[in-house]
Amino acid sequence: MASTNHDPAYESPSGYGDSISKKHIKLDSRQSNIEKIRIRKAKIYQLPRSQKLAKIAMYSTCCQPNCCCKGWRLPEEHRHKDVEIDHCPNVYDLCRNANCKHSLEMHFSHIKNISNEQMDQLLSIIVDAEVLYTTLGLQKDKFIKKIYSFLFTFLHSCVSERKPAIIQGPLGDPPFQKPSIQKIIKNFVVMKYDKLRENNEAEFKVITEVARTFLNCYNNWDFEAPKDCKDSSAEENFYKIDYTRWLVFCYIPAFCDSLKYYNCTEIFGKRFLLYTFPFLSQQFIYHYETEKESLPADKQMLLERLPKFLETLREEIQNEKSEIFSPTFKPTQLAPTAYPRTKRLLDNNSDVRIAAKRMRREAEDLPDEVVLKALKRVGDPNYTNRTDVLNPVVHAARDEAAKAEEKRKEIEFHVVGNSLTNKISQLQKRWLLDLKNVFAHRLPRMPKDYIAQQVFDGKHKTLALIKYGRPIGGICFRCFPTQGFIEIVFCAVEDKEQIKGYGSHLMNHLKDYSISKKIRHFLTYADENAIEFFKKQGFSNDIKLPRTEYFGYIKDYEGATLMHCELHPGIIYTQFSSVVRKQKEIVKELFSQRQQEIQKVHPGLTCFKEGFRRTIPLEAIPGLRELGWKMPSRNAPKHLRYFEENSDPEVLAIQFNNILTLIKNHKCSWPFLKPVAASEVPDYYDHIKYPMDLKTMGERIKNRYYVTRHLFKADMNRIFTNCRLYNSPDTEYFQCAEKLEIYFNNKMKEHGLME
């Protein structure tokens, strides 16, 4: 299967690569072009506002009535000048378009008051549109040309109409197939290798890593165009549609970041996998066989398992009735979580009681014994996460991989620094020199002399990330103990070690170091390329530290943004992600226990068969308390306790109808507006025995079914309970139910219908 060369502004003599070596050249070229696009955008963001407006005006419709000009054009005498580089036109310069001849100002008058952030968003779309236009001229495949032309026109209209670049239309919305390729591979690993979890956990982890590698390769592979397929029916079958979707949602957004990017394995499923797997599996093996000698030992271990893994997977996907393709695949026993456990477990009775009491306050309907049971189960070393089998890197905490390497002693962290009074070791001197080189390479705008001055200054220290005895990254900082803050001067990791979570783990180590020194504030000047990283580490433009505490102590940097991070002394930041994961496990276990209780079938009432005619107390009905029913408080005012029974049914119907209308108009009500179609969700009614929806409730209001508010509230709560029972907490449906339930309860209180 050949790879089509439709990279941004890239063209090869043959037009299409046909070997792994060509693919490597192509990938290197793509990364180089993506970096060039990123640098170009960064330069445009630094232009004066007048030049930015001129650039946007070239893609904006003229505001003069009856003018059809779609974009301002430089006058004839300046037509060869570049607005991005060296030319800022005058606002009174006339457009050279013969049908326009209006001033530049008429093309940007509608946007001249927008914020810098909005302006940069429009400029990003413009750069992407121009990249697509350039790439369009290099394409030889007419089919691909049409796709690039469509996206160019789409981005052009986004600038003209100032709308976000969200693609909607006949291609549909991701995901396109369920289950996804990612889920299929998860199911396969569980089905075929789950037995290794108990017998050989180390081997299971290797297989899991092989599966992750497979998914990662799939997400980064270039698939062949339909006309180049060996399968002659590719033009007529669904591959042509899927290939178009892959280009629009996966490939092109990788270098046009104004378009939303999706991983291929998350939006495609069985159909795409069946078509692409045979040849790709051969290429994967060939790729590793070719480069195995240059791979580290751990990667070679993966190589040894890869052929067998792919062969087993091939046999399974050829089985049309395989369970791995089932959207409702539910293994009896799942693989252990890929995250390391927290060091501080609830291993004594006092900790358990404290945690139980805290969770009891937050969820008063949960008895202490239920919470204690969940805590005990999650604290069990043999506990397995039943909601996830194969955690892809995209869903893992940023520092998890780095924490695992640190646990295996593959990486170490040391605080090093120079001293003018005390002698330092030769090893520390060598580390400081290596760190200086890392900072100089990753921060090319900084003068090398300045970097060396800061790194070797006795007042500065550097948290060094050491891998195999050599620094690969670090954070240079200076402590101001009397002022209560640390200034971060440089933060960098080597190019080839990027995207491994080292930066996050470095920052977490520095936070723990800072707290140990009783310093709770970080300050740093971040350039435009580092702002997003620092935001992810908890930094903000909102400086909460008084200006008098840092003014005059730190150096200002032109073109950089001052950012601040406040630390909490009670948090161990290197363990934070593990603690959060533990909390999630406890909540999931409570949900699991709750679902098991809800699914219990209680014996019905038999007293009526014996001729019993009197009213039966509600608390005597089996299972009612377990569903959340509570005895009305005896201290409640009498007029509230008997409001329903004494109210006019017609008045209640009007109130219920008003509330139902508000619920239907809420933005989170869309999953519940009508009954779930069995054709769309085949197994829904196997799990949900008492379905309910807003349409049915509306019909019941018309038929005067709701004679009490409890009946109305019970049906509404049934909608939310069914949703939580069928869907997992991480789904959009579950979140809609949570938000809509809060909104419903608030509206019931506002109308005086809530106890």
VEXTIMI-637933 format. One record per residue (C-alpha): x, y, z. Coordinates in steps of 0.25 Angstrom, whole numbers, padded with zeros to 4 digits, always signed. Layout:
<atoms>
XYZ;...
</atoms>
This chain:
<atoms>
+0000+0000+0000;+0007+0013-0004;+0006+0026+0003;+0001+0038-0005;+0009+0050-0004;-0001+0061-0001;+0007+0068+0010;+0007+0083+0011;+0015+0090+0000;+0022+0076-0002;+0024+0069-0016;+0033+0058-0020;+0037+0054-0034;+0029+0042-0034;+0017+0047-0028;+0015+0035-0019;+0025+0027-0010;+0025+0012-0010;+0035+0008+0001;+0038+0010+0015;+0050+0018+0013;+0042+0028+0005;+0032+0028+0016;+0043+0032+0026;+0047+0044+0016;+0033+0048+0015;+0030+0048+0030;+0042+0056+0033;+0038+0066+0022;+0024+0067+0028;+0029+0070+0041;+0039+0081+0035;+0027+0087+0028;+0018+0087+0040;+0029+0094+0048;+0030+0104+0037;+0015+0107+0038;+0016+0108+0053;+0027+0118+0052;+0020+0126+0041;+0008+0127+0050;+0016+0132+0062;+0023+0143+0053;+0009+0147+0048;+0004+0148+0063;+0015+0158+0066;+0012+0168+0054;+0006+0181+0057;-0009+0182+0058;-0010+0190+0045;-0002+0180+0037;-0011+0169+0043;-0024+0176+0039;-0018+0178+0025;-0015+0163+0024;-0030+0160+0029;-0035+0170+0019;-0030+0162+0008;-0040+0151+0011;-0051+0160+0015;-0063+0164+0007;-0064+0179+0004;-0074+0186+0013;-0078+0196+0003;-0093+0194-0002;-0095+0187-0015;-0080+0183-0016;-0077+0168-0018;-0062+0169-0015;-0058+0156-0007;-0044+0162-0003;-0036+0174-0003;-0024+0174-0013;-0011+0182-0012;-0010+0194-0022;-0003+0191-0035;+0010+0198-0030;+0011+0189-0018;+0005+0176-0023;+0018+0169-0022;+0020+0173-0007;+0017+0164+0005;+0008+0169+0016;+0014+0159+0025;+0028+0163+0024;+0031+0177+0020;+0019+0185+0015;+0008+0192+0023;-0002+0198+0013;-0009+0211+0016;-0024+0210+0021;-0027+0219+0009;-0021+0211-0002;-0031+0206-0012;-0033+0192-0016;-0028+0189-0030;-0040+0180-0033;-0047+0187-0044;-0060+0184-0039;-0057+0190-0025;-0047+0201-0025;-0051+0204-0010;-0041+0207+0001;-0034+0197+0010;-0042+0202+0022;-0055+0198+0015;-0051+0183+0016;-0047+0183+0031;-0057+0193+0037;-0066+0182+0042;-0054+0176+0050;-0045+0187+0054;-0050+0186+0069;-0049+0171+0071;-0039+0166+0081;-0025+0162+0079;-0029+0148+0082;-0040+0148+0071;-0031+0154+0061;-0020+0143+0063;-0031+0133+0061;-0035+0139+0048;-0020+0140+0044;-0018+0125+0047;-0029+0121+0038;-0024+0130+0027;-0010+0123+0028;-0016+0110+0028;-0024+0114+0015;-0012+0119+0008;-0005+0106+0012;-0016+0098+0006;-0016+0107-0007;-0001+0105-0009;-0002+0090-0006;-0014+0089-0016;-0005+0093-0027;+0004+0082-0025;-0006+0071-0025;-0008+0062-0037;-0019+0054-0032;-0032+0061-0036;-0040+0054-0025;-0031+0060-0014;-0030+0073-0021;-0045+0074-0020;-0044+0072-0005;-0033+0082-0003;-0041+0092-0012;-0053+0090-0003;-0046+0092+0010;-0039+0105+0004;-0052+0111+0000;-0058+0107+0014;-0047+0114+0022;-0048+0126+0013;-0063+0127+0016;-0060+0125+0031;-0051+0138+0030;-0061+0146+0022;-0073+0142+0032;-0064+0141+0045;-0069+0128+0048;-0062+0116+0055;-0056+0105+0045;-0065+0094+0049;-0068+0085+0037;-0083+0081+0036;-0089+0074+0024;-0091+0061+0016;-0078+0055+0022;-0085+0054+0035;-0079+0056+0049;-0069+0047+0056;-0069+0037+0061;-0074+0030+0048;-0073+0015+0052;-0075+0008+0065;-0068+0002+0072;-0056+0009+0068;-0043+0003+0064;-0037+0007+0078;-0049+0000+0085;-0047-0013+0076;-0033-0014+0079;-0036-0012+0094;-0046-0023+0093;-0036-0032+0085;-0026-0030+0096;-0035-0034+0107;-0041-0046+0100;-0028-0052+0096;-0018-0048+0106;-0026-0045+0119;-0021-0059+0125;-0007-0053+0125;-0011-0043+0136;-0011-0053+0147;-0001-0063+0141;+0010-0053+0135;+0007-0039+0138;+0020-0034+0132;+0017-0041+0119;+0003-0035+0119;+0009-0021+0120;+0018-0024+0108;+0006-0028+0100;-0002-0016+0104;+0010-0007+0100;+0010-0015+0086;-0005-0011+0085;-0002+0003+0088;+0009+0004+0078;+0000-0002+0067;-0011+0009+0070;+0000+0020+0070;+0005+0015+0056;-0010+0014+0051;-0012+0029+0055;+0001+0033+0048;+0000+0025+0035;-0003+0031+0022;-0013+0023+0014;-0014+0021-0001;-0023+0029-0009;-0035+0021-0015;-0030+0021-0029;-0017+0015-0025;-0023+0003-0018;-0021-0011-0022;-0035-0014-0020;-0042-0009-0033;-0055-0007-0025;-0049+0003-0016;-0055+0014-0025;-0069+0009-0022;-0069+0004-0008;-0069+0011+0005;-0053+0013+0005;-0055+0026-0004;-0064+0032+0007;-0055+0028+0018;-0043+0033+0011;-0049+0046+0009;-0053+0047+0024;-0039+0043+0028;-0033+0054+0020;-0043+0064+0025;-0043+0060+0040;-0029+0054+0042;-0019+0057+0032;-0021+0071+0028;-0024+0076+0042;-0010+0071+0047;-0004+0083+0040;-0016+0092+0039;-0019+0094+0053;-0031+0103+0051;-0038+0090+0048;-0042+0080+0059;-0032+0068+0059;-0037+0054+0062;-0029+0041+0064;-0032+0032+0053;-0034+0020+0062;-0045+0028+0070;-0054+0031+0059;-0053+0019+0049;-0057+0005+0052;-0058-0009+0047;-0060-0005+0032;-0048+0003+0031;-0039-0007+0039;-0043-0018+0030;-0039-0011+0018;-0026-0005+0023;-0021-0016+0032;-0015-0027+0022;-0004-0018+0016;-0002-0009+0028;+0002-0021+0037;+0012-0025+0027;+0018-0011+0026;+0018-0010+0042;+0027-0023+0042;+0036-0019+0031;+0038-0005+0038;+0042-0012+0051;+0050-0023+0044;+0058-0012+0037;+0061-0003+0049;+0062-0013+0060;+0077-0012+0062;+0076+0003+0065;+0064+0001+0075;+0067+0001+0090;+0065-0012+0097;+0051-0010+0102;+0046-0007+0087;+0053-0019+0083;+0045-0027+0093;+0032-0021+0086;+0038-0026+0073;+0039-0040+0077;+0024-0040+0080;+0019-0032+0069;+0018-0043+0058;+0010-0052+0067;+0001-0041+0072;-0002-0037+0057;-0005-0051+0053;-0014-0054+0064;-0021-0040+0061;-0022-0044+0046;-0029-0057+0050;-0039-0050+0059;-0043-0039+0050;-0046-0049+0039;-0056-0055+0047;-0069-0047+0044;-0076-0051+0056;-0064-0048+0066;-0069-0042+0079;-0058-0031+0078;-0067-0024+0068;-0079-0024+0077;-0082-0010+0083;-0087-0016+0096;-0074-0025+0098;-0073-0027+0113;-0062-0036+0117;-0063-0044+0130;-0049-0039+0135;-0042-0027+0130;-0027-0024+0130;-0021-0016+0141;-0020-0001+0140;-0007+0005+0133;-0006+0015+0144;+0003+0013+0156;-0004+0013+0169;-0002+0024+0180;+0008+0022+0190;-0001+0027+0201;-0013+0017+0202;-0024+0017+0212;-0018+0005+0220;-0023+0008+0234;-0036+0009+0240;-0035+0024+0244;-0032+0028+0229;-0044+0019+0224;-0054+0026+0234;-0049+0040+0231;-0051+0037+0216;-0064+0030+0218;-0069+0042+0227;-0065+0052+0216;-0072+0044+0205;-0084+0042+0214;-0085+0058+0215;-0085+0059+0200;-0095+0048+0197;-0104+0046+0208;-0112+0035+0202;-0100+0026+0203;-0099+0018+0216;-0085+0018+0223;-0084+0003+0220;-0086+0005+0205;-0074+0015+0205;-0065+0006+0213;-0068-0006+0204;-0064+0003+0192;-0051+0008+0199;-0047-0006+0203;-0049-0012+0190;-0042-0001+0182;-0030-0002+0193;-0029-0017+0190;-0016-0019+0182;-0023-0029+0173;-0034-0019+0169;-0035-0017+0154;-0042-0005+0147;-0055-0010+0141;-0056+0003+0132;-0044+0003+0124;-0035-0008+0118;-0025-0002+0109;-0022+0012+0113;-0017+0019+0101;-0006+0030+0103;-0017+0041+0099;-0025+0037+0111;-0014+0036+0121;-0009+0047+0130;+0003+0055+0124;+0013+0050+0134;+0009+0035+0136;+0019+0030+0126;+0030+0038+0133;+0026+0033+0146;+0027+0019+0142;+0041+0021+0136;+0045+0028+0149;+0040+0016+0157;+0048+0007+0148;+0060+0016+0151;+0062+0019+0136;+0061+0034+0139;+0065+0042+0152;+0063+0056+0157;+0074+0065+0163;+0075+0079+0168;+0089+0084+0163;+0096+0098+0163;+0109+0105+0163;+0116+0111+0175;+0126+0121+0177;+0129+0117+0191;+0128+0102+0192;+0134+0092+0182;+0125+0084+0173;+0127+0071+0167;+0132+0069+0153;+0119+0061+0150;+0111+0073+0154;+0120+0082+0145;+0117+0073+0133;+0102+0073+0136;+0102+0088+0136;+0109+0089+0123;+0100+0079+0117;+0088+0086+0122;+0093+0099+0117;+0094+0093+0103;+0080+0087+0104;+0074+0101+0108;+0082+0108+0096;+0077+0098+0086;+0062+0098+0090;+0062+0113+0093;+0069+0119+0080;+0064+0133+0083;+0072+0134+0096;+0087+0138+0094;+0096+0126+0098;+0104+0135+0107;+0092+0139+0115;+0088+0125+0117;+0102+0121+0122;+0102+0133+0131;+0089+0129+0138;+0092+0114+0138;+0105+0115+0144;+0101+0127+0154;+0102+0123+0168;+0089+0129+0172;+0082+0120+0161;+0079+0105+0162;+0074+0095+0152;+0065+0083+0154;+0072+0073+0144;+0065+0061+0138;+0075+0051+0136;+0073+0039+0127;+0084+0028+0126;+0094+0037+0133;+0092+0049+0124;+0083+0062+0125;+0072+0062+0115;+0064+0074+0121;+0063+0083+0133;+0057+0095+0139;+0066+0106+0143;+0061+0115+0154;+0064+0125+0165;+0058+0125+0179;+0054+0137+0186;+0051+0132+0200;+0048+0145+0207;+0038+0149+0196;+0032+0135+0196;+0033+0132+0181;+0042+0124+0171;+0045+0130+0158;+0046+0120+0146;+0056+0125+0136;+0057+0113+0126;+0049+0101+0124;+0053+0091+0113;+0054+0076+0109;+0062+0071+0097;+0055+0070+0084;+0055+0055+0083;+0049+0053+0097;+0037+0062+0095;+0023+0057+0097;+0027+0047+0108;+0021+0055+0120;+0035+0059+0124;+0032+0074+0125;+0020+0072+0134;+0027+0062+0143;+0039+0072+0144;+0029+0083+0148;+0023+0074+0158;+0036+0071+0164;+0039+0086+0165;+0026+0088+0172;+0029+0078+0182;+0043+0084+0184;+0037+0098+0186;+0027+0093+0196;+0038+0086+0204;+0045+0100+0204;+0032+0106+0209;+0031+0114+0196;+0017+0115+0190;+0018+0123+0178;+0024+0122+0164;+0026+0133+0154;+0031+0132+0140;+0032+0140+0127;+0026+0131+0116;+0028+0134+0101;+0016+0130+0091;+0021+0116+0089;+0021+0113+0104;+0008+0119+0109;+0000+0107+0106;+0010+0098+0114;+0010+0106+0126;-0005+0107+0126;-0006+0092+0127;+0003+0093+0139;-0006+0102+0146;+0000+0115+0142;-0009+0127+0139;-0008+0142+0134;-0016+0146+0147;-0004+0150+0156;-0009+0147+0170;+0004+0151+0177;+0005+0165+0181;+0013+0173+0171;+0021+0179+0183;+0026+0165+0186;+0033+0163+0172;+0035+0176+0166;+0050+0179+0164;+0054+0165+0168;+0051+0158+0154;+0056+0163+0140;+0045+0167+0130;+0046+0160+0116;+0041+0168+0104;+0030+0160+0096;+0027+0150+0108;+0015+0149+0117;+0017+0148+0132;+0010+0136+0138;+0007+0132+0152;+0005+0119+0159;+0000+0117+0174;+0003+0104+0181;-0005+0097+0191;+0004+0092+0203;-0005+0080+0205;-0003+0074+0191;+0008+0064+0187;+0009+0068+0172;+0017+0056+0168;+0006+0047+0173;-0006+0056+0169;-0010+0049+0157;-0010+0036+0164;-0019+0041+0175;-0029+0047+0165;-0029+0033+0159;-0032+0027+0172;-0043+0036+0175;-0049+0033+0161;-0048+0018+0164;-0055+0020+0177;-0067+0027+0170;-0067+0017+0159;-0068+0006+0169;-0079+0013+0176;-0087+0014+0163;-0085-0001+0161;-0090-0004+0174;-0102+0005+0172;-0105-0001+0159;-0105-0015+0165;-0115-0010+0175;-0124-0004+0165;-0125-0016+0157;-0130-0025+0168;-0144-0030+0167;-0152-0030+0179;-0164-0038+0182;-0177-0032+0179;-0189-0029+0189;-0197-0041+0191;-0207-0035+0201;-0217-0031+0191;-0219-0045+0187;-0224-0048+0201;-0234-0037+0200;-0227-0026+0207;-0234-0013+0204;-0227-0003+0213;-0216+0008+0209;-0202+0002+0210;-0191+0011+0215;-0181+0014+0204;-0170+0010+0213;-0175-0004+0213;-0173-0006+0198;-0160-0014+0196;-0149-0007+0189;-0155+0007+0190;-0145+0012+0200;-0133+0006+0191;-0138+0014+0180;-0136+0027+0188;-0150+0029+0194;-0150+0036+0208;-0161+0037+0218;-0166+0052+0218;-0161+0060+0230;-0171+0061+0241;-0165+0075+0244;-0169+0080+0230;-0181+0090+0230;-0194+0083+0229;-0198+0091+0217;-0186+0086+0209;-0187+0072+0213;-0201+0071+0208;-0200+0081+0196;-0202+0071+0185;-0214+0064+0190;-0221+0077+0193;-0217+0084+0180;-0226+0085+0168;-0221+0074+0157;-0223+0085+0146;-0214+0094+0153;-0204+0083+0155;-0205+0080+0140;-0202+0094+0136;-0190+0095+0146;-0184+0082+0141;-0186+0086+0126;-0178+0099+0129;-0167+0091+0136;-0167+0081+0124;-0166+0092+0114;-0154+0098+0121;-0147+0084+0122;-0149+0082+0107;-0143+0095+0103;-0131+0092+0112;-0118+0090+0103;-0116+0076+0110;-0129+0071+0108;-0127+0065+0094;-0124+0051+0098;-0137+0050+0105;-0147+0057+0096;-0153+0044+0090;-0152+0029+0093;-0139+0022+0090;-0141+0014+0076;-0138+0000+0077;-0133+0000+0063;-0122+0010+0067;-0118+0004+0081;-0122-0011+0080;-0119-0015+0094;-0125-0003+0101;-0138-0010+0105;-0130-0022+0110;-0124-0014+0121;-0135-0003+0123;-0148-0010+0128;-0156+0003+0131;-0152+0013+0120;-0157+0028+0120;-0155+0040+0112;-0160+0055+0111;-0170+0052+0100;-0177+0041+0108;-0177+0050+0120;-0184+0061+0111;-0195+0051+0107;-0197+0047+0121;-0199+0062+0125;-0210+0063+0115;-0217+0051+0120;-0216+0056+0134;-0208+0044+0139;-0200+0053+0149;-0210+0055+0160;-0198+0057+0170;-0185+0063+0169;-0178+0051+0173;-0183+0043+0161;-0177+0055+0152;-0164+0055+0159;-0163+0040+0159;-0164+0039+0144;-0154+0050+0142;-0144+0043+0151;-0146+0030+0144;-0141+0037+0131;-0128+0041+0139;-0127+0028+0146;-0128+0020+0133;-0118+0029+0126;-0108+0026+0137;-0111+0012+0138;-0108+0009+0123;-0097+0019+0120;-0083+0020+0127;-0080+0033+0134;-0070+0038+0123;-0081+0039+0113;-0088+0051+0108;-0101+0045+0111;-0097+0043+0125;-0093+0057+0127;-0106+0063+0120;-0114+0055+0131;-0106+0061+0142;-0107+0075+0137;-0122+0073+0134;-0125+0067+0147;-0119+0079+0155;-0127+0089+0145;-0140+0081+0148;-0139+0081+0163;-0136+0096+0163;-0149+0098+0154;-0157+0090+0164;-0152+0098+0175;-0156+0111+0168;-0170+0106+0166;-0172+0102+0180;-0173+0087+0176;-0161+0082+0183;-0161+0077+0198;
</atoms>
